Every structure is written in C-alpha cells, then in structure tokens.
C-alpha cells in the first residue's frame, strides 16, 4: 500500500524528513531491537519456549499440521506477517498521514509486538484450536514470534517502496498461494477467529 495512488512515494520519503516525529534511521533500528527484546522477555515470562522443544532450530518448517508449526524461525504463516506489514502501513497512512515514515514504522512494529503477545495468551490459543485448523496449536516459540515481527517490518518497507497497485497485487498473490498451499491465509484466519464458518473449517481440513 505504497502512496503512489494518492501521492508519489517520493512525497512520503520527503515527509519522513520533515513530518511530525522525525526519527533517525539508526534510532529506528535501536527501537526495533528494543521491541524485539521486550517481546522475547514477555513471552518467556508467559512460559513460551525460546525455540522448538524438539531440541533443534530450523530456518523453515513447512508442515502446518504438526507440533513443530510456529516453533521454528519461519513457516507458511511468516508470509501472512508480511501482509500484516502491508495492512499496518496502509492503515497508519490513512490515520496519521502527516506523521513521518519512521514514526509510523515504529508504531506499526509496536502494534505487531502487541499482537504477538496477545496471540500467545491462553484466550487466543484456545480460540485458534477451537475455531480454526490449528487443532494442535499451543502458541509460538520466542524465535518464531521474533521472526514474525521481522517479516512484518519487511512488509512495511516493501509497502513504503512499492506503488499501491504493486503492494495490492503482491498481497493478493501471497494470500492466493497460501490458500492453495495450506488452505489458510490471513483473510481466512481473521474470518475464522471472529466468526468461524463450519464450511470453511471442513474445507481447510480437506473434507
């Protein structure tokens, strides 16, 4: 959701130099690192494992219906968090368009970290297990949650650089690939969390 449909991307970068909340890039990096550290501490205090309890760490784990899903560094749902970045960029652009790009980036990461913490509460974990295909889901490992936040950050950077149509088409492509590969994506995830449909659940289970 880059700004080119409403203003040229260069306008957004220019606004980042003079808009409210101007933050140096190095400060953004430090703040992002601090948020990741805060996320790790909170999740550890919540009892989340630092990494997969299987005893090893993989860069990629592609089996959704397994006890190791959401326990390694990346998996299919990592791509959904890139779409998180697209969405947060667009929402914040609409709500606070005059804020600097850097300030919106930091706020978006703060929101994403907050979601990762909330997502690992018993309330959301149980909701996932009851209403979605994540029947064996017991929460994320710390390393997986941190990677999800970094994926969101990557999505934010892409959205700031790409034109609106490019970001939209990429989001549609990601959602389509996920729907085909694992019968799940961000859109279906939101629907099933808010108002689950039995027909969707049965399709996701392969029925």
Backbone as CSV, one residue per row, in Angstrom:
resi,resn,N_x,N_y,N_z,CA_x,CA_y,CA_z,C_x,C_y,C_z
1,UNK,0.817,-1.187,0.000,0.000,0.000,0.000,0.858,1.247,0.000
2,UNK,1.767,1.288,-0.895,2.580,2.471,-1.061,1.681,3.623,-1.425
3,UNK,2.214,4.827,-1.412,1.376,6.009,-1.501,1.172,6.512,-2.918
4,UNK,1.669,5.822,-3.940,1.687,6.409,-5.264,0.298,6.660,-5.832
5,UNK,-0.741,5.945,-5.347,-2.082,6.179,-5.868,-2.633,7.493,-5.350
6,UNK,-2.089,8.004,-4.272,-2.561,9.237,-3.675,-1.470,10.301,-3.753
7,UNK,-0.244,9.897,-3.534,0.900,10.774,-3.678,2.087,9.927,-4.103
8,UNK,3.030,10.554,-4.737,4.205,9.828,-5.202,4.996,9.316,-4.009
9,UNK,5.609,8.112,-4.089,6.412,7.601,-2.981,7.464,8.585,-2.511
10,UNK,7.999,9.396,-3.437,8.996,10.386,-3.035,8.408,11.390,-2.055
11,UNK,7.088,11.664,-2.190,6.447,12.588,-1.263,6.471,12.042,0.149
12,UNK,6.263,10.725,0.284,6.274,10.103,1.602,7.671,10.147,2.199
13,UNK,8.678,9.877,1.365,10.043,9.933,1.868,10.427,11.354,2.250
14,UNK,9.918,12.333,1.454,10.190,13.722,1.809,9.514,14.085,3.121
15,UNK,8.271,13.611,3.309,7.556,13.897,4.541,8.265,13.273,5.737
16,UNK,8.934,12.141,5.506,9.653,11.490,6.603,10.806,12.349,7.092
17,UNK,11.236,13.294,6.233,12.327,14.166,6.626,11.824,15.377,7.416
18,UNK,10.541,15.720,7.256,10.051,16.938,7.895,8.758,16.750,8.684
19,UNK,8.141,15.559,8.601,6.876,15.337,9.283,7.052,15.207,10.781
20,UNK,5.920,15.299,11.524,5.975,15.132,12.989,6.573,13.781,13.365
21,UNK,7.459,13.785,14.348,8.025,12.535,14.822,9.202,12.053,14.016
22,UNK,9.949,12.965,13.409,11.135,12.577,12.638,12.106,11.812,13.524
23,UNK,12.480,10.586,13.113,13.377,9.729,13.877,14.509,9.282,12.961
24,UNK,15.765,9.419,13.379,16.874,8.928,12.557,16.760,7.422,12.332
25,UNK,17.271,6.959,11.194,17.194,5.540,10.862,17.860,4.684,11.933
26,UNK,19.025,5.147,12.437,19.723,4.348,13.438,18.883,4.206,14.704
27,UNK,18.092,5.252,15.021,17.223,5.180,16.191,16.079,4.193,15.953
28,UNK,15.570,4.146,14.712,14.525,3.171,14.377,15.029,1.751,14.585
29,UNK,16.270,1.515,14.172,16.854,0.181,14.320,16.983,-0.174,15.802
30,UNK,17.444,0.785,16.606,17.590,0.532,18.048,16.234,0.290,18.706
31,UNK,15.235,1.075,18.314,13.896,0.904,18.876,13.331,-0.462,18.486
32,UNK,13.538,-0.848,17.217,13.061,-2.154,16.760,13.729,-3.274,17.544
33,UNK,15.041,-3.141,17.769,15.767,-4.156,18.549,15.239,-4.209,19.973
34,UNK,14.940,-3.037,20.536,14.395,-2.986,21.885,13.025,-3.644,21.973
35,UNK,12.192,-3.425,20.948,10.866,-4.052,20.927,10.971,-5.569,20.823
36,UNK,11.933,-6.044,20.026,12.138,-7.491,19.917,12.609,-8.072,21.244
37,UNK,13.488,-7.334,21.938,13.962,-7.798,23.251,12.807,-7.827,24.245
38,UNK,11.971,-6.786,24.216,10.802,-6.742,25.098,9.862,-7.898,24.804
39,UNK,9.638,-8.164,23.516,8.779,-9.288,23.125,9.319,-10.595,23.676
40,UNK,10.614,-10.812,23.527,11.230,-12.060,23.996,11.073,-12.210,25.506
41,UNK,11.306,-11.133,26.251,11.205,-11.187,27.715,9.785,-11.510,28.142
42,UNK,8.813,-10.805,27.540,7.411,-11.023,27.917,6.975,-12.447,27.593
43,UNK,7.333,-12.936,26.404,6.934,-14.295,26.023,7.577,-15.347,26.925
44,UNK,8.820,-15.125,27.287,9.485,-16.065,28.205,8.794,-16.064,29.561
45,UNK,8.400,-14.880,30.035,7.684,-14.784,31.310,6.306,-15.440,31.222
46,UNK,5.753,-15.477,30.011,4.453,-16.126,29.801,4.602,-17.640,29.679
47,UNK,5.838,-18.121,29.681,6.063,-19.560,29.607,6.274,-20.100,28.216
48,UNK,6.430,-19.186,27.212,6.666,-19.651,25.859,8.093,-20.177,25.731
49,UNK,8.321,-21.266,25.008,9.679,-21.801,24.832,10.497,-20.867,23.941
50,UNK,11.804,-20.747,24.194,12.628,-19.878,23.341,12.702,-20.370,21.904
51,UNK,12.693,-21.684,21.708,12.677,-22.300,20.376,11.976,-23.635,20.483
52,UNK,11.930,-24.350,19.391,11.192,-25.616,19.360,11.674,-26.569,20.442
53,UNK,10.729,-27.131,21.181,11.071,-28.071,22.241,11.541,-29.417,21.691
54,UNK,11.542,-29.537,20.358,12.097,-30.745,19.742,13.618,-30.787,19.907
55,UNK,14.221,-29.648,20.267,15.644,-29.617,20.570,16.530,-29.064,19.474
56,UNK,15.952,-28.690,18.344,16.756,-28.122,17.268,15.993,-26.961,16.625
57,UNK,16.716,-26.146,15.850,16.129,-24.978,15.201,16.273,-25.125,13.692
58,UNK,15.167,-24.924,12.978,15.198,-24.954,11.523,14.861,-23.569,10.977
59,UNK,15.477,-23.222,9.853,15.148,-21.946,9.216,13.728,-21.970,8.674
60,UNK,13.297,-23.138,8.177,11.967,-23.269,7.577,11.327,-24.571,8.015
61,UNK,10.047,-24.488,8.380,9.260,-25.692,8.667,7.960,-25.560,7.897
62,UNK,7.717,-26.469,6.965,6.587,-26.326,6.065,5.388,-27.208,6.329
63,UNK,5.388,-27.953,7.434,4.249,-28.830,7.738,3.343,-28.110,8.734
64,UNK,2.193,-27.658,8.257,1.303,-26.854,9.111,0.712,-27.678,10.246
65,UNK,0.161,-28.833,9.929,-0.481,-29.648,10.954,0.544,-30.553,11.625
66,UNK,1.390,-29.933,12.413,2.408,-30.670,13.155,2.736,-29.906,14.428
67,UNK,3.328,-30.596,15.392,3.670,-29.963,16.663,4.793,-28.950,16.530
68,UNK,5.493,-28.954,15.382,6.603,-28.032,15.186,6.198,-26.768,14.432
69,UNK,4.933,-26.679,14.035,4.483,-25.465,13.358,4.531,-24.290,14.319
70,UNK,4.991,-23.150,13.853,5.134,-21.933,14.662,6.187,-22.074,15.758
71,UNK,7.083,-23.043,15.610,8.126,-23.261,16.613,9.529,-22.968,16.067
72,UNK,9.683,-22.986,14.759,10.977,-22.715,14.153,11.016,-21.265,13.655
73,UNK,12.072,-20.893,12.954,12.234,-19.485,12.577,11.142,-19.029,11.614
74,UNK,10.958,-19.741,10.508,9.922,-19.357,9.548,9.061,-20.553,9.183
75,UNK,7.854,-20.245,8.703,6.925,-21.260,8.223,5.975,-20.569,7.250
76,UNK,4.936,-21.264,6.841,3.999,-20.668,5.890,3.371,-19.387,6.416
77,UNK,3.148,-19.301,7.722,2.471,-18.129,8.279,3.380,-16.906,8.345
78,UNK,4.681,-17.099,8.119,5.581,-15.953,8.045,5.131,-14.997,6.943
79,UNK,4.627,-15.569,5.831,4.179,-14.734,4.716,2.962,-13.886,5.109
80,UNK,2.122,-14.426,6.002,0.975,-13.644,6.475,1.429,-12.400,7.220
81,UNK,2.559,-12.502,7.890,3.050,-11.354,8.640,3.644,-10.289,7.725
82,UNK,4.077,-10.678,6.542,4.444,-9.671,5.545,3.203,-8.879,5.155
83,UNK,2.085,-9.586,4.989,0.815,-8.919,4.676,0.374,-8.048,5.848
84,UNK,0.673,-8.474,7.094,0.436,-7.607,8.254,1.091,-6.260,8.017
85,UNK,2.346,-6.294,7.559,3.081,-5.060,7.318,2.402,-4.192,6.276
86,UNK,1.903,-4.811,5.199,1.170,-4.067,4.180,-0.043,-3.359,4.804
87,UNK,-0.803,-4.144,5.574,-2.024,-3.605,6.163,-1.760,-2.492,7.160
88,UNK,-0.773,-2.688,8.025,-0.459,-1.671,9.019,0.045,-0.391,8.363
89,UNK,0.827,-0.545,7.308,1.304,0.627,6.586,0.118,1.429,6.044
90,UNK,-0.803,0.728,5.385,-1.954,1.407,4.805,-2.846,2.051,5.848
91,UNK,-3.111,1.343,6.945,-3.979,1.873,7.998,-3.368,3.125,8.630
92,UNK,-2.085,3.069,8.942,-1.442,4.219,9.572,-1.301,5.378,8.599
93,UNK,-1.123,5.077,7.313,-1.077,6.160,6.337,-2.411,6.904,6.305
94,UNK,-3.515,6.154,6.420,-4.834,6.775,6.403,-5.117,7.545,7.692
95,UNK,-4.670,6.993,8.835,-4.993,7.604,10.132,-4.086,8.792,10.438
96,UNK,-2.790,8.625,10.211,-1.830,9.694,10.552,-0.914,9.958,9.353
97,UNK,-1.462,10.448,8.238,-0.658,10.622,7.026,0.463,11.643,7.173
98,UNK,0.340,12.566,8.116,1.354,13.603,8.251,2.509,13.188,9.162
99,UNK,2.370,12.053,9.826,3.479,11.553,10.643,4.625,11.129,9.739
100,UNK,5.810,11.197,10.271,6.963,10.757,9.498,6.879,9.259,9.224
101,UNK,7.514,8.853,8.142,7.540,7.438,7.780,8.161,6.602,8.895
102,UNK,9.207,7.136,9.519,9.897,6.399,10.584,9.004,6.212,11.811
103,UNK,8.250,7.243,12.161,7.373,7.141,13.327,6.264,6.133,13.090
104,UNK,5.726,6.127,11.876,4.696,5.137,11.545,5.275,3.724,11.561
105,UNK,6.520,3.596,11.121,7.198,2.295,11.144,7.316,1.783,12.575
106,UNK,7.754,2.651,13.479,7.913,2.257,14.882,6.562,1.899,15.497
107,UNK,5.535,2.713,15.220,4.207,2.439,15.769,3.663,1.121,15.242
108,UNK,3.891,0.850,13.956,3.424,-0.410,13.376,4.103,-1.605,14.034
109,UNK,5.397,-1.493,14.288,6.102,-2.589,14.962,5.598,-2.766,16.387
110,UNK,5.292,-1.661,17.059,4.741,-1.742,18.413,3.406,-2.486,18.395
111,UNK,2.572,-2.183,17.410,1.282,-2.879,17.273,1.506,-4.361,17.009
112,UNK,2.458,-4.669,16.129,2.736,-6.069,15.794,3.259,-6.836,17.005
113,UNK,4.134,-6.200,17.781,4.642,-6.842,19.001,3.493,-7.077,19.981
114,UNK,2.612,-6.080,20.103,1.452,-6.249,20.973,0.578,-7.412,20.535
115,UNK,0.399,-7.549,19.209,-0.392,-8.673,18.702,0.287,-9.998,18.995
116,UNK,1.597,-10.082,18.816,2.310,-11.327,19.077,2.156,-11.756,20.539
117,UNK,2.163,-10.793,21.434,1.973,-11.110,22.852,0.542,-11.586,23.098
118,UNK,-0.423,-10.842,22.541,-1.833,-11.208,22.713,-2.124,-12.558,22.077
119,UNK,-1.501,-12.808,20.913,-1.718,-14.062,20.199,-1.277,-15.268,21.015
120,UNK,-0.353,-15.064,21.927,0.170,-16.172,22.723,-0.456,-16.267,24.110
121,UNK,-1.576,-15.577,24.313,-2.331,-15.742,25.546,-3.203,-16.989,25.432
122,UNK,-3.598,-17.526,26.553,-4.447,-18.723,26.546,-5.752,-18.471,25.793
123,UNK,-6.282,-17.249,25.904,-7.550,-16.921,25.248,-7.455,-17.116,23.741
124,UNK,-6.424,-16.541,23.110,-6.288,-16.634,21.657,-5.865,-18.038,21.235
125,UNK,-4.953,-18.657,21.993,-4.518,-20.014,21.658,-5.711,-20.964,21.642
126,UNK,-6.549,-20.876,22.665,-7.732,-21.740,22.723,-8.704,-21.429,21.597
127,UNK,-8.789,-20.131,21.243,-9.671,-19.734,20.141,-9.177,-20.331,18.830
128,UNK,-7.886,-20.280,18.599,-7.309,-20.896,17.408,-7.648,-22.385,17.353
129,UNK,-7.488,-23.068,18.476,-7.684,-24.520,18.498,-9.151,-24.897,18.329
130,UNK,-10.049,-24.040,18.807,-11.471,-24.344,18.718,-12.065,-23.995,17.356
131,UNK,-11.625,-22.864,16.780,-12.309,-22.317,15.612,-11.567,-22.478,14.296
132,UNK,-10.279,-22.818,14.329,-9.515,-22.903,13.095,-8.943,-24.304,12.919
133,UNK,-8.101,-24.452,11.882,-7.498,-25.760,11.629,-6.303,-26.026,12.526
134,UNK,-5.949,-25.058,13.379,-4.775,-25.215,14.252,-5.133,-26.042,15.477
135,UNK,-5.535,-27.288,15.237,-6.020,-28.141,16.322,-4.936,-28.443,17.354
136,UNK,-3.685,-28.539,16.916,-2.600,-28.837,17.838,-1.771,-27.631,18.197
137,UNK,-2.334,-26.451,18.013,-1.586,-25.218,18.263,-1.495,-24.923,19.749
138,UNK,-0.281,-24.681,20.223,-0.089,-24.362,21.632,0.683,-23.053,21.816
139,UNK,0.688,-22.222,20.773,1.406,-20.962,20.846,2.711,-20.999,20.068
140,UNK,3.321,-19.830,19.937,4.568,-19.704,19.179,5.774,-19.807,20.100
141,UNK,6.898,-20.210,19.519,8.157,-20.090,20.245,8.606,-18.633,20.161
142,UNK,9.516,-18.238,21.025,10.003,-16.861,21.030,10.692,-16.529,19.714
143,UNK,11.489,-17.455,19.209,12.224,-17.205,17.977,11.275,-17.069,16.787
144,UNK,10.174,-17.800,16.798,9.195,-17.696,15.723,8.464,-16.363,15.786
145,UNK,8.088,-15.929,16.987,7.412,-14.643,17.136,8.311,-13.493,16.704
146,UNK,9.582,-13.571,17.064,10.529,-12.531,16.661,10.660,-12.484,15.143
147,UNK,10.710,-13.649,14.506,10.794,-13.704,13.046,9.524,-13.146,12.401
148,UNK,8.374,-13.367,13.038,7.118,-12.817,12.524,7.150,-11.292,12.546
149,UNK,7.680,-10.711,13.604,7.787,-9.253,13.690,8.729,-8.727,12.608
150,UNK,9.829,-9.427,12.376,10.759,-9.021,11.322,10.101,-9.138,9.941
151,UNK,9.253,-10.148,9.759,8.525,-10.280,8.493,7.577,-9.109,8.305
152,UNK,6.934,-8.691,9.378,6.060,-7.517,9.328,6.868,-6.278,8.952
153,UNK,8.057,-6.132,9.550,8.925,-4.998,9.234,9.296,-5.005,7.754
154,UNK,9.561,-6.188,7.215,9.870,-6.314,5.797,8.681,-5.878,4.949
155,UNK,7.478,-6.262,5.374,6.267,-5.840,4.672,6.089,-4.335,4.704
156,UNK,6.409,-3.717,5.825,6.318,-2.254,5.940,7.269,-1.566,4.965
157,UNK,8.485,-2.073,4.893,9.477,-1.490,3.981,9.022,-1.655,2.529
158,UNK,8.510,-2.844,2.182,8.021,-3.064,0.824,6.875,-2.107,0.493
159,UNK,5.931,-1.959,1.425,4.778,-1.098,1.187,5.193,0.360,1.005
160,UNK,6.256,0.775,1.687,6.739,2.152,1.557,7.427,2.370,0.219
161,UNK,7.937,1.302,-0.391,8.692,1.419,-1.638,7.859,1.138,-2.876
162,UNK,6.875,0.253,-2.751,6.084,-0.143,-3.912,4.906,0.804,-4.130
163,UNK,4.426,0.893,-5.374,3.180,1.632,-5.615,2.007,0.870,-5.015
164,UNK,0.889,1.545,-4.877,-0.291,0.918,-4.278,-0.670,-0.356,-5.018
165,UNK,-0.728,-0.281,-6.343,-1.147,-1.454,-7.113,-0.163,-2.608,-6.934
166,UNK,1.128,-2.287,-6.823,2.121,-3.334,-6.637,1.969,-4.031,-5.299
167,UNK,1.739,-3.238,-4.256,1.532,-3.812,-2.927,0.265,-4.652,-2.887
168,UNK,-0.800,-4.142,-3.505,-2.076,-4.862,-3.524,-1.940,-6.191,-4.259
169,UNK,-1.305,-6.164,-5.419,-1.143,-7.390,-6.198,-0.266,-8.408,-5.466
170,UNK,0.774,-7.924,-4.792,1.632,-8.828,-4.034,0.870,-9.452,-2.870
171,UNK,0.035,-8.656,-2.190,-0.776,-9.185,-1.089,-1.747,-10.248,-1.596
172,UNK,-2.390,-9.971,-2.732,-3.327,-10.941,-3.316,-2.590,-12.226,-3.697
173,UNK,-1.385,-12.070,-4.262,-0.600,-13.242,-4.659,-0.217,-14.084,-3.450
174,UNK,0.220,-13.439,-2.374,0.591,-14.161,-1.157,-0.617,-14.902,-0.588
175,UNK,-1.752,-14.204,-0.500,-2.960,-14.827,0.029,-3.389,-16.015,-0.844
176,UNK,-3.271,-15.843,-2.168,-3.654,-16.923,-3.073,-2.753,-18.140,-2.944
177,UNK,-1.454,-17.916,-2.870,-0.509,-19.019,-2.724,-0.752,-19.757,-1.412
178,UNK,-0.973,-19.022,-0.332,-1.225,-19.653,0.966,-2.522,-20.456,0.953
179,UNK,-3.567,-19.894,0.332,-4.842,-20.616,0.252,-4.671,-21.922,-0.507
180,UNK,-3.874,-21.901,-1.568,-3.647,-23.108,-2.365,-2.743,-24.098,-1.629
181,UNK,-1.684,-23.598,-0.997,-0.673,-24.478,-0.398,-1.116,-25.077,0.929
182,UNK,-1.761,-24.271,1.781,-2.096,-24.766,3.122,-3.571,-24.571,3.489
183,UNK,-4.377,-24.088,2.520,-5.803,-23.835,2.766,-6.013,-22.862,3.923
184,UNK,-5.136,-21.921,4.036,-5.263,-20.905,5.075,-4.482,-19.676,4.622
185,UNK,-4.859,-18.528,5.139,-4.137,-17.283,4.900,-4.624,-16.248,5.899
186,UNK,-4.141,-15.028,5.783,-4.514,-14.001,6.759,-6.009,-13.718,6.728
187,UNK,-6.580,-13.629,5.532,-8.014,-13.340,5.412,-8.853,-14.419,6.082
188,UNK,-8.564,-15.684,5.775,-9.306,-16.788,6.382,-9.074,-16.848,7.881
189,UNK,-7.857,-16.530,8.302,-7.527,-16.547,9.720,-8.382,-15.548,10.485
190,UNK,-8.519,-14.355,9.937,-9.326,-13.312,10.586,-10.790,-13.725,10.643
191,UNK,-11.295,-14.237,9.509,-12.693,-14.673,9.462,-12.961,-15.748,10.503
192,UNK,-12.085,-16.749,10.569,-12.315,-17.872,11.463,-12.137,-17.508,12.928
193,UNK,-11.352,-16.490,13.206,-11.199,-16.039,14.594,-12.410,-15.233,15.053
194,UNK,-12.951,-14.413,14.138,-14.065,-13.529,14.505,-15.405,-14.260,14.424
195,UNK,-15.643,-14.907,13.301,-16.918,-15.600,13.109,-16.678,-16.866,12.285
196,UNK,-16.311,-17.953,12.942,-15.947,-19.182,12.217,-17.110,-19.800,11.453
197,UNK,-16.813,-20.234,10.239,-17.779,-20.939,9.413,-17.380,-22.410,9.355
198,UNK,-18.321,-23.278,9.640,-18.038,-24.710,9.627,-17.624,-25.180,8.243
199,UNK,-18.239,-24.598,7.201,-17.911,-24.995,5.837,-16.452,-24.687,5.518
200,UNK,-15.971,-23.525,5.963,-14.572,-23.174,5.738,-13.663,-24.121,6.505
201,UNK,-14.036,-24.421,7.727,-13.204,-25.313,8.551,-13.106,-26.683,7.928
202,UNK,-14.223,-27.193,7.431,-14.196,-28.515,6.805,-13.351,-28.506,5.538
203,UNK,-13.449,-27.425,4.755,-12.605,-27.324,3.560,-11.131,-27.273,3.938
204,UNK,-10.813,-26.527,5.002,-9.427,-26.433,5.435,-8.897,-27.776,5.933
205,UNK,-9.776,-28.580,6.491,-9.375,-29.897,6.961,-9.316,-30.924,5.848
206,UNK,-9.704,-30.493,4.644,-9.622,-31.383,3.493,-10.864,-32.191,3.250
207,UNK,-11.935,-31.844,3.934,-13.185,-32.601,3.785,-13.881,-32.249,2.474
